[in-house]
């Protein structure tokens, strides 16, 4: 079987649907960051195990869970409360966990991101491969936000998707969360620029899509007019206009997010120059 780890912070609008999509698991764990809404009541009413820890950053939060929670199963599927496990993904997870001949110790999978009822298929965000299914003693996470994973063993890829509803809590919640993301991303950007290195080989990596995506991210840190370039890349080069009004609005929102990163980075540089 498969254990499921769900991270929560004020997710009363999303958690019930997420939990309903993982009822097939015999070990569902909610790691809550001291929610102030009905999140804990919803989790406890469903009969899952609940732990609490103050959130600091995504890597240390996930690593703490893997090091301090005793999972009932070797295989763990990690998901956020605003995500849904599809039936196709459920079947694939259970098949792998029951197959002892699997060479991989961790798996990446794609997701479908929904905005105002529409799957944003273009805009350069599909396919994004995220490492979400793994043997819990084989993985360690890095980066403050948009984590990468260090895996002790081979990594495979799943065919099925999960569904992501990142705007379900409303636009105010989205902006608040991405303001926090922007601050942490700026810290990563600041440290990366100080190192002076760039993974040029990673830019052309076909076998490792995560390495290529991170190399492109670090390249973008060095480019001028980053928010405008991001919009052009998503809306024109990656055919975001094919996603209609939702695609245009989504590209604008991500450009604003990039602008917040740039402004945080400028402030860090100013403070360090003093």
Order of alpha helices (4+ residues) and beta strands (2+ residues): beta-alpha-beta-alpha-beta-alpha-beta-beta-alpha-beta-beta-beta-beta-beta-beta-alpha-alpha-alpha-alpha
